[in-house]
Amino acid sequence: MSEKNSILTVEVMDSNGTTFTLHEVCERGECHAEFVIKLVSYGIIAPVEPATEARQWLFDVAALARLHKARRLQRDLKMNLPGLAMTLELLDEVEDMRKEMERVKRQLRQLTGEW
């Protein structure tokens, strides 16, 4: 089998412990295996545990969701991989700030007696 035709197995685990092959992940993310490998190399998504070979990687559902975000950004905004990495990092920070604001608002409501 030529290197071009070889299939690399990457798995994704959901909260029920279900795993998916690279083929299934690529189908769900509408992308090629090379794209997933590049996302890992840029730190955009990460395996749950480090492994020496890509075929041993395991990804959680959060990584799959991030793959979908990355794919949409690349498709819709024509972003390159460094741009994807920076954009997703900034989106994560915005999400963290929103969560923090909601936490502070709840505390403020409790202190002022509003429910």
N, C-alpha and C positions, 0 to 999 in steps of 0.2 A: 504494500500500500504506500502510495506516495505521501509525502508530508502534507501536501495540499489536501488530500482526501482523508487524512486521519482525523478522528473526532476526539476532542478533549472533553472530559467529563467534569463539570462543575455542578455542585448541588446547592439548593436553597432549602432551608428548613423553615416551616411556619410554626406557629405556636403549638400545633398538634404534633410536631415532629415529622411532618411530611417532607420529603426531599424531592428535588427536581433535578433532572440532568441539565447539562448545558444546553442541549437542544430545546428542552422545555422552557428554560429561562430565556433563551433567545427568542422563542416563539412568543412568550408573554411580554417580553420587552421590545419585540419587533426589531431585533438587532442581530448582528453577527457575533460569534465567539470572540473574534479579535477586538471588538468594541468593549466587551466585558473585561477582557484582559487589560486593555488600555486604561479603562476606568480604574481598575485596581492599581495599576502602575502610577497613576496620577493621584491616588489617594481619594478618589471620588467615592468609591465604594470599597469595602474591606471585608475579607473573609472573617468569620467568627473567630477562628483560630489560625495562626500562621501555619503555612505548610510549604514544604520545599517545592512541590510540584503543583501547578494550577489544577490538575485533575483531582487533587485532594481537597481543594477549597470547599468550605461550607459557608453559605450565606444565609442570613436571616431575612425575614420579611421586610425589615427596614431597608436592607440593602437592595432588595427587589424594588421597593417603592422609590428609592433614590435613583435606581437605574431608569425607572420610568420618567422621573423628573429630568434626569440628564438627557435622555433620549428626546423628550419634548423640547427642551431648551436648544438642543443641537438642531433638531429638525425645524422648529419654528423661528429661531433667531440666528441660525447658522453659526453657532458658537464653536470655537475650537476647544480642545481639552483643557488648556490652562484657564480659559474663560469660564468653562463649565465648573471647574474646581473652585474658582473664586466666587462665582455666582452662587453655587450651592452652599458654600461656607457662609456667605452673607445672608442667604435665605434662612439658614440654620440659626444665625444670630438674631435675626428678626423674630423668628418663631420663639426663641428663648426669651426675648424681651417681652413679647406678647404674653407668654405664660407668666412671667414675673409680674407684669402689670395686672393681670387678672388676680394673682395671689395677693398683691398689695391692695387692690380694690376690695377683695373679700375681707381682708383684715380691717380695712377702713370702715366698711359697712358694719362689721362686728363691733368695732370701737364706738361708732356713732349710734348703734342700736337699730340701724336699717337692715332689713332682710330682703 
